[in-house]
Amino acid sequence: MTAPLESRIAAYVAGRMVEAGEVSATGLTRISGGASRETYRFTLGWTEGGQRRERKMILRRDPPASLIDTERRIEFEAYRAFRGSAVPVPEMLWLEEGSEALDHPFFIAEEIAGFQAAPALLWTEPYLGTLDKLGAHKWTILGEIAKADPAALGLTGIMTPVALDACWDKELSYWEGVLDEDEAEPLPITRAAIRWLRANPPPPAQKLSVVHGDYRTGNFLFDEHGVIHGVLDWEMAHLGDPLEDLGWSFNPVWSFGRPEAGGLLPHDRAAALWRQASGLAADPAALHWWTLFNCVKGQAIWISSARAFIDGGNTEPIMVAPPWMLQNAQDRAILKVMGRL
């Protein structure tokens, strides 16, 4: 009989914290969402130096099948690289790439507790009055990510470098391949967008940047004062064109039915804040290309999520909810960006 997950977590941590005694993991709770990792919160307790101590923790564990295929080491190292910088992130503690301890690979990190992530709260009090400040912080942080030197962060040995003139093709080919493999029915709008993207490639990247890959409203922790306390969900992080992240933040599905970028700021102001923080240019034509690309990428993610559910690899509701809710919305977003809606 398999031991409860809490006791297995405690046993694992006890092996990593050799100076600690009476290690416990209590209050284990699954956090909803997170289709590429199972996410749990728990309280770690231990005795050290004669004193009992506690710390709130997060466990991110690979599921049987994922919405997206990612490498947990890349996510772990991306968090670690930005720790202590102008990009707020939780502290990473332990990475386990084997399956012996908890059935699947996982990592354990601190929990940044006491803040919110749900976008729906933003347009209610007390958050409604802070949207301008929150948006300014959001795109300033994104500019800091774009400005960072991947080599100085130690990430060029973890993430695959790519030539500046090949960033666009690498990403488009990857996500087009996901669609080729996973689509269950024809996707004429998405395929039309891919044809346009290939016929009108963007200029080479200005620099090779760390690309978060999923930087959007809903993937950061915020407070009622318009301050972001943690940037989350780095599982799609890679090296590439910094405009890719800006384009993802402009994907219309992340505006949640509002006209502003991310539901927070006018697009021009968001882009200006990003430029100021990053020191980079945001050429309108290149940004348009990357925004449309990210609509294609989004569709590929929803389609791959549906495929994992259809094939029975992961029948959690979170796997079928995104395609059910977002596939048509993403088609409409593609048409909007292409000026065809």
Phi and psi in degrees as GROMACS dihedral restraints (atoms count N, CA, C in turn):
[ dihedral_restraints ]
;  ai    aj    ak    al  type     phi  dphi    fc
    3     4     5     6     1   -73.7    20    10
    4     5     6     7     1   135.8    20    10
    6     7     8     9     1   -68.3    20    10
    7     8     9    10     1   153.0    20    10
    9    10    11    12     1   -56.6    20    10
   10    11    12    13     1   150.1    20    10
   12    13    14    15     1   -59.3    20    10
   13    14    15    16     1   -38.7    20    10
   15    16    17    18     1   -58.3    20    10
   16    17    18    19     1   -45.4    20    10
   18    19    20    21     1   -70.0    20    10
   19    20    21    22     1   -30.8    20    10
   21    22    23    24     1   -71.5    20    10
   22    23    24    25     1   -37.6    20    10
   24    25    26    27     1   -62.6    20    10
   25    26    27    28     1   -46.2    20    10
   27    28    29    30     1   -60.3    20    10
   28    29    30    31     1   -41.3    20    10
   30    31    32    33     1   -65.0    20    10
   31    32    33    34     1   -39.9    20    10
   33    34    35    36     1   -63.7    20    10
   34    35    36    37     1   -48.7    20    10
   36    37    38    39     1   -64.0    20    10
   37    38    39    40     1   -37.5    20    10
   39    40    41    42     1   -59.8    20    10
   40    41    42    43     1   -34.3    20    10
   42    43    44    45     1   -72.8    20    10
   43    44    45    46     1   -20.9    20    10
   45    46    47    48     1   -95.4    20    10
   46    47    48    49     1   -25.8    20    10
   48    49    50    51     1  -107.7    20    10
   49    50    51    52     1    76.1    20    10
   51    52    53    54     1   -65.7    20    10
   52    53    54    55     1   -20.1    20    10
   54    55    56    57     1   -84.8    20    10
   55    56    57    58     1    -7.3    20    10
   57    58    59    60     1   -98.2    20    10
   58    59    60    61     1   152.1    20    10
   60    61    62    63     1  -126.4    20    10
   61    62    63    64     1   162.1    20    10
   63    64    65    66     1    51.1    20    10
   64    65    66    67     1    49.5    20    10
   66    67    68    69     1   -73.7    20    10
   67    68    69    70     1   134.6    20    10
   69    70    71    72     1  -138.5    20    10
   70    71    72    73     1   152.6    20    10
   72    73    74    75     1  -126.4    20    10
   73    74    75    76     1   113.2    20    10
   75    76    77    78     1  -125.1    20    10
   76    77    78    79     1   163.0    20    10
   78    79    80    81     1    66.4    20    10
   79    80    81    82     1    31.2    20    10
   81    82    83    84     1   -64.8    20    10
   82    83    84    85     1   123.8    20    10
   84    85    86    87     1  -136.4    20    10
   85    86    87    88     1   130.6    20    10
   87    88    89    90     1   -75.1    20    10
   88    89    90    91     1   131.1    20    10
   90    91    92    93     1   -91.9    20    10
   91    92    93    94     1   127.6    20    10
   93    94    95    96     1   -66.4    20    10
   94    95    96    97     1   157.3    20    10
   96    97    98    99     1    85.3    20    10
   97    98    99   100     1  -168.6    20    10
   99   100   101   102     1    72.3    20    10
  100   101   102   103     1    66.7    20    10
  102   103   104   105     1   -79.1    20    10
  103   104   105   106     1    -9.4    20    10
  105   106   107   108     1  -101.0    20    10
  106   107   108   109     1   -13.1    20    10
  108   109   110   111     1  -144.7    20    10
  109   110   111   112     1   145.6    20    10
  111   112   113   114     1   -77.6    20    10
  112   113   114   115     1   129.6    20    10
  114   115   116   117     1  -120.7    20    10
  115   116   117   118     1   129.3    20    10
  117   118   119   120     1  -128.6    20    10
  118   119   120   121     1   150.8    20    10
  120   121   122   123     1  -113.7    20    10
  121   122   123   124     1   147.8    20    10
  123   124   125   126     1  -157.0    20    10
  124   125   126   127     1   167.5    20    10
  126   127   128   129     1  -106.8    20    10
  127   128   129   130     1   121.8    20    10
  129   130   131   132     1   -90.3    20    10
  130   131   132   133     1   127.2    20    10
  132   133   134   135     1  -121.4    20    10
  133   134   135   136     1   145.9    20    10
  135   136   137   138     1  -161.2    20    10
  136   137   138   139     1   162.4    20    10
  138   139   140   141     1  -110.2    20    10
  139   140   141   142     1   131.3    20    10
  141   142   143   144     1  -149.0    20    10
  142   143   144   145     1   130.8    20    10
  144   145   146   147     1    60.7    20    10
  145   146   147   148     1    29.9    20    10
  147   148   149   150     1    80.4    20    10
  148   149   150   151     1     3.9    20    10
  150   151   152   153     1  -118.8    20    10
  151   152   153   154     1   144.6    20    10
  153   154   155   156     1   -87.9    20    10
  154   155   156   157     1   131.4    20    10
  156   157   158   159     1  -128.1    20    10
  157   158   159   160     1   156.5    20    10
  159   160   161   162     1  -139.8    20    10
  160   161   162   163     1   151.2    20    10
  162   163   164   165     1  -150.8    20    10
  163   164   165   166     1   136.0    20    10
  165   166   167   168     1   -78.7    20    10
  166   167   168   169     1   134.2    20    10
  168   169   170   171     1  -132.2    20    10
  169   170   171   172     1   162.6    20    10
  171   172   173   174     1  -124.4    20    10
  172   173   174   175     1   135.3    20    10
  174   175   176   177     1  -111.1    20    10
  175   176   177   178     1   126.2    20    10
  177   178   179   180     1  -116.2    20    10
  178   179   180   181     1   112.6    20    10
  180   181   182   183     1  -120.8    20    10
  181   182   183   184     1   140.4    20    10
  183   184   185   186     1   -63.2    20    10
  184   185   186   187     1   136.6    20    10
  186   187   188   189     1   -85.4    20    10
  187   188   189   190     1   173.0    20    10
  189   190   191   192     1   -58.7    20    10
  190   191   192   193     1   -40.4    20    10
  192   193   194   195     1  -142.9    20    10
  193   194   195   196     1   147.6    20    10
  195   196   197   198     1  -119.9    20    10
  196   197   198   199     1   155.9    20    10
  198   199   200   201     1   -60.7    20    10
  199   200   201   202     1   -37.5    20    10
  201   202   203   204     1  -136.1    20    10
  202   203   204   205     1   148.7    20    10
  204   205   206   207     1   -90.5    20    10
  205   206   207   208     1   117.3    20    10
  207   208   209   210     1  -138.9    20    10
  208   209   210   211     1   164.2    20    10
  210   211   212   213     1  -101.8    20    10
  211   212   213   214     1   124.0    20    10
  213   214   215   216     1   -64.9    20    10
  214   215   216   217     1   -29.5    20    10
  216   217   218   219     1   -64.8    20    10
  217   218   219   220     1   -38.0    20    10
  219   220   221   222     1   -62.7    20    10
  220   221   222   223     1   -45.9    20    10
  222   223   224   225     1   -61.2    20    10
  223   224   225   226     1   -46.2    20    10
  225   226   227   228     1   -59.2    20    10
  226   227   228   229     1   -47.7    20    10
  228   229   230   231     1   -72.3    20    10
  229   230   231   232     1   -29.8    20    10
  231   232   233   234     1   -64.5    20    10
  232   233   234   235     1   -45.0    20    10
  234   235   236   237     1   -57.5    20    10
  235   236   237   238     1   -49.8    20    10
  237   238   239   240     1   -61.5    20    10
  238   239   240   241     1   -36.6    20    10
  240   241   242   243     1   -63.7    20    10
  241   242   243   244     1   -35.0    20    10
  243   244   245   246     1   -95.5    20    10
  244   245   246   247     1    -0.7    20    10
  246   247   248   249     1   -59.8    20    10
  247   248   249   250     1   129.6    20    10
  249   250   251   252     1    84.2    20    10
  250   251   252   253     1     6.1    20    10
  252   253   254   255     1  -101.2    20    10
  253   254   255   256     1  -171.3    20    10
  255   256   257   258     1   -72.5    20    10
  256   257   258   259     1    -4.8    20    10
  258   259   260   261     1  -101.4    20    10
  259   260   261   262     1   105.4    20    10
  261   262   263   264     1   -73.4    20    10
  262   263   264   265     1   127.9    20    10
  264   265   266   267     1  -143.0    20    10
  265   266   267   268     1   154.7    20    10
  267   268   269   270     1   -72.0    20    10
  268   269   270   271     1   158.9    20    10
  270   271   272   273     1   -78.4    20    10
  271   272   273   274     1   130.4    20    10
  273   274   275   276     1   -87.5    20    10
  274   275   276   277     1   137.2    20    10
  276   277   278   279     1  -113.0    20    10
  277   278   279   280     1   -58.3    20    10
  279   280   281   282     1  -138.0    20    10
  280   281   282   283     1   137.5    20    10
  282   283   284   285     1  -117.4    20    10
  283   284   285   286     1   132.1    20    10
  285   286   287   288     1  -128.8    20    10
  286   287   288   289     1   112.8    20    10
  288   289   290   291     1   -93.2    20    10
  289   290   291   292     1    -5.7    20    10
  291   292   293   294     1   -90.2    20    10
  292   293   294   295     1   174.4    20    10
  294   295   296   297     1  -111.7    20    10
  295   296   297   298     1     3.2    20    10
  297   298   299   300     1   -69.1    20    10
  298   299   300   301     1   -42.9    20    10
  300   301   302   303     1   -71.4    20    10
  301   302   303   304     1   -47.8    20    10
  303   304   305   306     1  -131.2    20    10
  304   305   306   307     1    28.0    20    10
  306   307   308   309     1    77.4    20    10
  307   308   309   310     1   -27.6    20    10
  309   310   311   312     1  -142.1    20    10
  310   311   312   313     1   157.4    20    10
  312   313   314   315     1   -58.4    20    10
  313   314   315   316     1   153.2    20    10
  315   316   317   318     1  -162.0    20    10
  316   317   318   319     1   168.7    20    10
  318   319   320   321     1  -139.2    20    10
  319   320   321   322     1   159.5    20    10
  321   322   323   324     1  -121.6    20    10
  322   323   324   325     1   134.5    20    10
  324   325   326   327     1  -137.8    20    10
  325   326   327   328     1   167.1    20    10
  327   328   329   330     1   -70.0    20    10
  328   329   330   331     1   152.2    20    10
  330   331   332   333     1   -96.0    20    10
  331   332   333   334     1   128.4    20    10
  333   334   335   336     1   -87.0    20    10
  334   335   336   337     1    97.5    20    10
  336   337   338   339     1   -95.2    20    10
  337   338   339   340     1   157.0    20    10
  339   340   341   342     1    95.3    20    10
  340   341   342   343     1     7.7    20    10
  342   343   344   345     1  -126.4    20    10
  343   344   345   346     1   174.5    20    10
  345   346   347   348     1  -113.6    20    10
  346   347   348   349     1   155.0    20    10
  348   349   350   351     1  -128.0    20    10
  349   350   351   352     1   -22.7    20    10
  351   352   353   354     1   -65.2    20    10
  352   353   354   355     1   121.1    20    10
  354   355   356   357     1   -59.0    20    10
  355   356   357   358     1   -33.4    20    10
  357   358   359   360     1   -59.0    20    10
  358   359   360   361     1   -25.7    20    10
  360   361   362   363     1   -73.0    20    10
  361   362   363   364     1   -22.1    20    10
  363   364   365   366     1   -62.4    20    10
  364   365   366   367     1   -31.3    20    10
  366   367   368   369     1  -101.0    20    10
  367   368   369   370     1    28.2    20    10
  369   370   371   372     1  -129.4    20    10
  370   371   372   373     1   162.8    20    10
  372   373   374   375     1   -74.8    20    10
  373   374   375   376     1   146.0    20    10
  375   376   377   378     1   -92.9    20    10
  376   377   378   379     1    12.5    20    10
  378   379   380   381     1   -86.6    20    10
  379   380   381   382     1   -24.3    20    10
  381   382   383   384     1   -56.7    20    10
  382   383   384   385     1   -37.1    20    10
  384   385   386   387     1   -77.7    20    10
  385   386   387   388     1    -3.2    20    10
  387   388   389   390     1  -113.1    20    10
  388   389   390   391     1    11.3    20    10
  390   391   392   393     1   -62.4    20    10
  391   392   393   394     1   -38.0    20    10
  393   394   395   396     1   -64.4    20    10
  394   395   396   397     1   -44.7    20    10
  396   397   398   399     1   -66.1    20    10
  397   398   399   400     1   -41.7    20    10
  399   400   401   402     1   -63.7    20    10
  400   401   402   403     1   -43.6    20    10
  402   403   404   405     1   -62.0    20    10
  403   404   405   406     1   -40.9    20    10
  405   406   407   408     1   -61.5    20    10
  406   407   408   409     1   -41.8    20    10
  408   409   410   411     1   -67.4    20    10
  409   410   411   412     1   -40.2    20    10
  411   412   413   414     1   -58.0    20    10
  412   413   414   415     1   -53.7    20    10
  414   415   416   417     1   -78.7    20    10
  415   416   417   418     1   -20.6    20    10
  417   418   419   420     1   -67.8    20    10
  418   419   420   421     1   -43.9    20    10
  420   421   422   423     1   -61.3    20    10
  421   422   423   424     1   -42.7    20    10
  423   424   425   426     1   -61.6    20    10
  424   425   426   427     1   -37.2    20    10
  426   427   428   429     1   -64.1    20    10
  427   428   429   430     1   -36.3    20    10
  429   430   431   432     1   -65.3    20    10
  430   431   432   433     1   -38.3    20    10
  432   433   434   435     1   -63.2    20    10
  433   434   435   436     1   -45.6    20    10
  435   436   437   438     1   -63.9    20    10
  436   437   438   439     1   -35.9    20    10
  438   439   440   441     1   -72.8    20    10
  439   440   441   442     1   -27.4    20    10
  441   442   443   444     1   -60.2    20    10
  442   443   444   445     1   147.7    20    10
  444   445   446   447     1   -91.4    20    10
  445   446   447   448     1   112.4    20    10
  447   448   449   450     1   -58.4    20    10
  448   449   450   451     1   -36.1    20    10
  450   451   452   453     1   -67.1    20    10
  451   452   453   454     1   -44.0    20    10
  453   454   455   456     1   -63.9    20    10
  454   455   456   457     1   -29.0    20    10
  456   457   458   459     1   -80.0    20    10
  457   458   459   460     1    -7.1    20    10
  459   460   461   462     1    77.4    20    10
  460   461   462   463     1    22.2    20    10
  462   463   464   465     1   -98.8    20    10
  463   464   465   466     1   -11.2    20    10
  465   466   467   468     1   -71.1    20    10
  466   467   468   469     1   -16.4    20    10
  468   469   470   471     1   -90.2    20    10
  469   470   471   472     1    -9.3    20    10
  471   472   473   474     1  -104.2    20    10
  472   473   474   475     1   -40.8    20    10
  474   475   476   477     1  -105.4    20    10
  475   476   477   478     1   146.2    20    10
  477   478   479   480     1   -76.3    20    10
  478   479   480   481     1   119.4    20    10
  480   481   482   483     1   -66.2    20    10
  481   482   483   484     1   157.1    20    10
  483   484   485   486     1  -143.1    20    10
  484   485   486   487     1   145.7    20    10
  486   487   488   489     1   -62.8    20    10
  487   488   489   490     1   146.7    20    10
  489   490   491   492     1   -60.0    20    10
  490   491   492   493     1   -33.4    20    10
  492   493   494   495     1   -87.9    20    10
  493   494   495   496     1     3.9    20    10
  495   496   497   498     1  -114.8    20    10
  496   497   498   499     1    -1.7    20    10
  498   499   500   501     1   -58.3    20    10
  499   500   501   502     1   -45.7    20    10
  501   502   503   504     1   -65.7    20    10
  502   503   504   505     1   -43.7    20    10
  504   505   506   507     1   -69.3    20    10
  505   506   507   508     1   -38.0    20    10
  507   508   509   510     1   -58.8    20    10
  508   509   510   511     1   -47.6    20    10
  510   511   512   513     1   -71.7    20    10
  511   512   513   514     1   -44.3    20    10
  513   514   515   516     1   -64.0    20    10
  514   515   516   517     1   -41.6    20    10
  516   517   518   519     1   -64.4    20    10
  517   518   519   520     1   -39.5    20    10
  519   520   521   522     1   -62.1    20    10
  520   521   522   523     1   -51.1    20    10
  522   523   524   525     1   -73.5    20    10
  523   524   525   526     1   -29.7    20    10
  525   526   527   528     1   -64.0    20    10
  526   527   528   529     1   -38.1    20    10
  528   529   530   531     1   -64.1    20    10
  529   530   531   532     1   -37.2    20    10
  531   532   533   534     1   -61.3    20    10
  532   533   534   535     1   -43.3    20    10
  534   535   536   537     1   -63.7    20    10
  535   536   537   538     1   -43.6    20    10
  537   538   539   540     1   -57.8    20    10
  538   539   540   541     1   -38.5    20    10
  540   541   542   543     1   -82.9    20    10
  541   542   543   544     1   -32.9    20    10
  543   544   545   546     1  -110.1    20    10
  544   545   546   547     1   -13.8    20    10
  546   547   548   549     1   -65.1    20    10
  547   548   549   550     1   140.4    20    10
  549   550   551   552     1  -100.6    20    10
  550   551   552   553     1   -11.4    20    10
  552   553   554   555     1  -155.5    20    10
  553   554   555   556     1   161.8    20    10
  555   556   557   558     1   -59.6    20    10
  556   557   558   559     1   147.0    20    10
  558   559   560   561     1  -126.4    20    10
  559   560   561   562     1    72.7    20    10
  561   562   563   564     1   -62.3    20    10
  562   563   564   565     1   -36.5    20    10
  564   565   566   567     1   -68.8    20    10
  565   566   567   568     1   -44.9    20    10
  567   568   569   570     1   -64.4    20    10
  568   569   570   571     1   -41.2    20    10
  570   571   572   573     1   -66.1    20    10
  571   572   573   574     1   -34.5    20    10
  573   574   575   576     1   -65.2    20    10
  574   575   576   577     1   -40.0    20    10
  576   577   578   579     1   -63.6    20    10
  577   578   579   580     1   -40.1    20    10
  579   580   581   582     1   -63.1    20    10
  580   581   582   583     1   -41.3    20    10
  582   583   584   585     1   -61.6    20    10
  583   584   585   586     1   -42.1    20    10
  585   586   587   588     1   -64.6    20    10
  586   587   588   589     1   -44.0    20    10
  588   589   590   591     1   -59.9    20    10
  589   590   591   592     1   -40.9    20    10
  591   592   593   594     1   -72.4    20    10
  592   593   594   595     1   -31.0    20    10
  594   595   596   597     1   -79.1    20    10
  595   596   597   598     1   -17.2    20    10
  597   598   599   600     1  -133.3    20    10
  598   599   600   601     1    63.0    20    10
  600   601   602   603     1   -64.2    20    10
  601   602   603   604     1   152.2    20    10
  603   604   605   606     1   -79.5    20    10
  604   605   606   607     1   167.5    20    10
  606   607   608   609     1   -67.5    20    10
  607   608   609   610     1   164.6    20    10
  609   610   611   612     1   -56.8    20    10
  610   611   612   613     1   152.6    20    10
  612   613   614   615     1   -60.6    20    10
  613   614   615   616     1   145.3    20    10
  615   616   617   618     1   -66.7    20    10
  616   617   618   619     1   -34.0    20    10
  618   619   620   621     1  -157.6    20    10
  619   620   621   622     1   163.0    20    10
  621   622   623   624     1   -88.6    20    10
  622   623   624   625     1   119.4    20    10
  624   625   626   627     1  -119.0    20    10
  625   626   627   628     1   162.0    20    10
  627   628   629   630     1   -73.7    20    10
  628   629   630   631     1   126.1    20    10
  630   631   632   633     1  -106.2    20    10
  631   632   633   634     1   119.4    20    10
  633   634   635   636     1   -60.3    20    10
  634   635   636   637     1   -45.1    20    10
  636   637   638   639     1    95.3    20    10
  637   638   639   640     1   -18.6    20    10
  639   640   641   642     1  -150.2    20    10
  640   641   642   643     1    41.4    20    10
  642   643   644   645     1   -82.8    20    10
  643   644   645   646     1   104.9    20    10
  645   646   647   648     1  -154.4    20    10
  646   647   648   649     1   164.5    20    10
  648   649   650   651     1   -60.5    20    10
  649   650   651   652     1   124.7    20    10
  651   652   653   654     1   114.9    20    10
  652   653   654   655     1   -15.4    20    10
  654   655   656   657     1  -114.4    20    10
  655   656   657   658     1    28.6    20    10
  657   658   659   660     1  -144.4    20    10
  658   659   660   661     1   157.5    20    10
  660   661   662   663     1   -97.9    20    10
  661   662   663   664     1   129.0    20    10
  663   664   665   666     1  -131.2    20    10
  664   665   666   667     1   163.4    20    10
  666   667   668   669     1  -120.0    20    10
  667   668   669   670     1  -178.2    20    10
  669   670   671   672     1   -76.4    20    10
  670   671   672   673     1    -0.8    20    10
  672   673   674   675     1  -102.4    20    10
  673   674   675   676     1     4.6    20    10
  675   676   677   678     1    80.4    20    10
  676   677   678   679     1    27.0    20    10
  678   679   680   681     1  -111.0    20    10
  679   680   681   682     1   135.7    20    10
  681   682   683   684     1   -93.3    20    10
  682   683   684   685     1   129.3    20    10
  684   685   686   687     1  -109.5    20    10
  685   686   687   688     1    -9.9    20    10
  687   688   689   690     1  -166.5    20    10
  688   689   690   691     1   128.7    20    10
  690   691   692   693     1   -96.6    20    10
  691   692   693   694     1   124.3    20    10
  693   694   695   696     1  -112.0    20    10
  694   695   696   697     1   177.6    20    10
  696   697   698   699     1    56.5    20    10
  697   698   699   700     1    65.1    20    10
  699   700   701   702     1   -93.2    20    10
  700   701   702   703     1    19.0    20    10
  702   703   704   705     1   -66.9    20    10
  703   704   705   706     1   -19.0    20    10
  705   706   707   708     1  -102.5    20    10
  706   707   708   709     1    15.0    20    10
  708   709   710   711     1   -61.4    20    10
  709   710   711   712     1   142.9    20    10
  711   712   713   714     1  -162.8    20    10
  712   713   714   715     1   177.3    20    10
  714   715   716   717     1   -96.4    20    10
  715   716   717   718     1   136.8    20    10
  717   718   719   720     1  -179.6    20    10
  718   719   720   721     1  -159.4    20    10
  720   721   722   723     1   -75.1    20    10
  721   722   723   724     1   125.7    20    10
  723   724   725   726     1   -61.1    20    10
  724   725   726   727     1   -23.4    20    10
  726   727   728   729     1   -68.1    20    10
  727   728   729   730     1   -16.9    20    10
  729   730   731   732     1   -60.9    20    10
  730   731   732   733     1   -46.2    20    10
  732   733   734   735     1   -64.4    20    10
  733   734   735   736     1   -40.7    20    10
  735   736   737   738     1   -63.7    20    10
  736   737   738   739     1   -40.7    20    10
  738   739   740   741     1   -64.3    20    10
  739   740   741   742     1   -37.9    20    10
  741   742   743   744     1   -64.4    20    10
  742   743   744   745     1   -39.1    20    10
  744   745   746   747     1   -68.2    20    10
  745   746   747   748     1   -18.1    20    10
  747   748   749   750     1   -97.6    20    10
  748   749   750   751     1    -1.7    20    10
  750   751   752   753     1   -54.6    20    10
  751   752   753   754     1   122.7    20    10
  753   754   755   756     1   -56.9    20    10
  754   755   756   757     1   -24.3    20    10
  756   757   758   759     1   -66.7    20    10
  757   758   759   760     1   -22.3    20    10
  759   760   761   762     1   -88.3    20    10
  760   761   762   763     1     8.8    20    10
  762   763   764   765     1   -92.1    20    10
  763   764   765   766     1    -9.7    20    10
  765   766   767   768     1    53.4    20    10
  766   767   768   769     1    44.2    20    10
  768   769   770   771     1    80.5    20    10
  769   770   771   772     1     3.5    20    10
  771   772   773   774     1  -103.2    20    10
  772   773   774   775     1   157.2    20    10
  774   775   776   777     1   -76.0    20    10
  775   776   777   778     1   -18.7    20    10
  777   778   779   780     1   -80.4    20    10
  778   779   780   781     1   158.0    20    10
  780   781   782   783     1   -62.5    20    10
  781   782   783   784     1   127.3    20    10
  783   784   785   786     1    60.6    20    10
  784   785   786   787     1    13.8    20    10
  786   787   788   789     1    72.0    20    10
  787   788   789   790     1    14.4    20    10
  789   790   791   792     1  -120.7    20    10
  790   791   792   793     1   -50.8    20    10
  792   793   794   795     1  -135.4    20    10
  793   794   795   796     1   153.7    20    10
  795   796   797   798     1   -57.2    20    10
  796   797   798   799     1   144.9    20    10
  798   799   800   801     1   -57.9    20    10
  799   800   801   802     1   -41.4    20    10
  801   802   803   804     1   -62.8    20    10
  802   803   804   805     1   -40.0    20    10
  804   805   806   807     1   -69.4    20    10
  805   806   807   808     1   -40.0    20    10
  807   808   809   810     1   -61.5    20    10
  808   809   810   811     1   -44.9    20    10
  810   811   812   813     1   -64.2    20    10
  811   812   813   814     1   -38.2    20    10
  813   814   815   816     1   -65.3    20    10
  814   815   816   817     1   -40.5    20    10
  816   817   818   819     1   -63.9    20    10
  817   818   819   820     1   -41.2    20    10
  819   820   821   822     1   -62.4    20    10
  820   821   822   823     1   -44.5    20    10
  822   823   824   825     1   -61.0    20    10
  823   824   825   826     1   -45.0    20    10
  825   826   827   828     1   -62.0    20    10
  826   827   828   829     1   -41.9    20    10
  828   829   830   831     1   -76.2    20    10
  829   830   831   832     1   -36.5    20    10
  831   832   833   834     1   -87.6    20    10
  832   833   834   835     1   -26.0    20    10
  834   835   836   837     1    75.0    20    10
  835   836   837   838     1    13.8    20    10
  837   838   839   840     1  -108.9    20    10
  838   839   840   841     1   165.8    20    10
  840   841   842   843     1   -91.5    20    10
  841   842   843   844     1   153.8    20    10
  843   844   845   846     1  -126.2    20    10
  844   845   846   847     1    71.4    20    10
  846   847   848   849     1   -54.0    20    10
  847   848   849   850     1   127.3    20    10
  849   850   851   852     1   -56.4    20    10
  850   851   852   853     1   -40.9    20    10
  852   853   854   855     1   -67.8    20    10
  853   854   855   856     1   -42.2    20    10
  855   856   857   858     1   -66.5    20    10
  856   857   858   859     1   -40.6    20    10
  858   859   860   861     1   -65.4    20    10
  859   860   861   862     1   -37.4    20    10
  861   862   863   864     1   -60.5    20    10
  862   863   864   865     1   -42.8    20    10
  864   865   866   867     1   -60.1    20    10
  865   866   867   868     1   -47.9    20    10
  867   868   869   870     1   -70.2    20    10
  868   869   870   871     1   -29.7    20    10
  870   871   872   873     1   -67.9    20    10
  871   872   873   874     1   -43.6    20    10
  873   874   875   876     1   -65.7    20    10
  874   875   876   877     1   -42.0    20    10
  876   877   878   879     1   -54.7    20    10
  877   878   879   880     1   -43.5    20    10
  879   880   881   882     1   -68.8    20    10
  880   881   882   883     1   -24.4    20    10
  882   883   884   885     1   -67.5    20    10
  883   884   885   886     1   -39.4    20    10
  885   886   887   888     1   -65.9    20    10
  886   887   888   889     1   -45.2    20    10
  888   889   890   891     1   -58.4    20    10
  889   890   891   892     1   -45.4    20    10
  891   892   893   894     1   -58.3    20    10
  892   893   894   895     1   -44.4    20    10
  894   895   896   897     1   -62.1    20    10
  895   896   897   898     1   -39.3    20    10
  897   898   899   900     1   -63.3    20    10
  898   899   900   901     1   -37.1    20    10
  900   901   902   903     1   -66.0    20    10
  901   902   903   904     1   -45.2    20    10
  903   904   905   906     1   -63.9    20    10
  904   905   906   907     1   -39.2    20    10
  906   907   908   909     1   -67.3    20    10
  907   908   909   910     1   -41.2    20    10
  909   910   911   912     1   -68.0    20    10
  910   911   912   913     1   -32.7    20    10
  912   913   914   915     1   -63.2    20    10
  913   914   915   916     1   -44.8    20    10
  915   916   917   918     1   -62.4    20    10
  916   917   918   919     1   -39.4    20    10
  918   919   920   921     1   -63.6    20    10
  919   920   921   922     1   -42.2    20    10
  921   922   923   924     1   -60.7    20    10
  922   923   924   925     1   -36.6    20    10
  924   925   926   927     1   -72.1    20    10
  925   926   927   928     1   -46.1    20    10
  927   928   929   930     1   -59.8    20    10
  928   929   930   931     1   -41.9    20    10
  930   931   932   933     1   -77.6    20    10
  931   932   933   934     1    -8.0    20    10
  933   934   935   936     1    83.2    20    10
  934   935   936   937     1     6.4    20    10
  936   937   938   939     1   -68.5    20    10
  937   938   939   940     1   -30.7    20    10
  939   940   941   942     1  -151.8    20    10
  940   941   942   943     1   110.2    20    10
  942   943   944   945     1  -103.5    20    10
  943   944   945   946     1    19.9    20    10
  945   946   947   948     1   -63.5    20    10
  946   947   948   949     1   143.3    20    10
  948   949   950   951     1   -56.1    20    10
  949   950   951   952     1   -30.9    20    10
  951   952   953   954     1   -61.4    20    10
  952   953   954   955     1   -22.2    20    10
  954   955   956   957     1   -76.2    20    10
  955   956   957   958     1   -32.7    20    10
  957   958   959   960     1   -96.6    20    10
  958   959   960   961     1   -18.7    20    10
  960   961   962   963     1   -63.9    20    10
  961   962   963   964     1   -47.3    20    10
  963   964   965   966     1   -59.2    20    10
  964   965   966   967     1   -48.3    20    10
  966   967   968   969     1   -64.4    20    10
  967   968   969   970     1   -36.3    20    10
  969   970   971   972     1   -64.2    20    10
  970   971   972   973     1   -40.3    20    10
  972   973   974   975     1   -86.4    20    10
  973   974   975   976     1   -30.0    20    10
  975   976   977   978     1  -116.1    20    10
  976   977   978   979     1   -12.9    20    10
  978   979   980   981     1   -62.8    20    10
  979   980   981   982     1   -47.1    20    10
  981   982   983   984     1   -68.2    20    10
  982   983   984   985     1   -39.2    20    10
  984   985   986   987     1   -62.4    20    10
  985   986   987   988     1   -36.0    20    10
  987   988   989   990     1   -70.8    20    10
  988   989   990   991     1   -35.9    20    10
  990   991   992   993     1   -59.5    20    10
  991   992   993   994     1   -44.7    20    10
  993   994   995   996     1   -65.8    20    10
  994   995   996   997     1   -35.1    20    10
  996   997   998   999     1   -64.8    20    10
  997   998   999  1000     1   -41.0    20    10
  999  1000  1001  1002     1   -59.6    20    10
 1000  1001  1002  1003     1   -47.6    20    10
 1002  1003  1004  1005     1   -63.0    20    10
 1003  1004  1005  1006     1   -38.0    20    10
 1005  1006  1007  1008     1   -64.2    20    10
 1006  1007  1008  1009     1   -46.7    20    10
 1008  1009  1010  1011     1   -65.8    20    10
 1009  1010  1011  1012     1   -34.2    20    10
 1011  1012  1013  1014     1   -81.0    20    10
 1012  1013  1014  1015     1    -2.5    20    10
 1014  1015  1016  1017     1    72.5    20    10
 1015  1016  1017  1018     1    28.8    20    10
 1017  1018  1019  1020     1  -115.1    20    10
 1018  1019  1020  1021     1     3.1    20    10
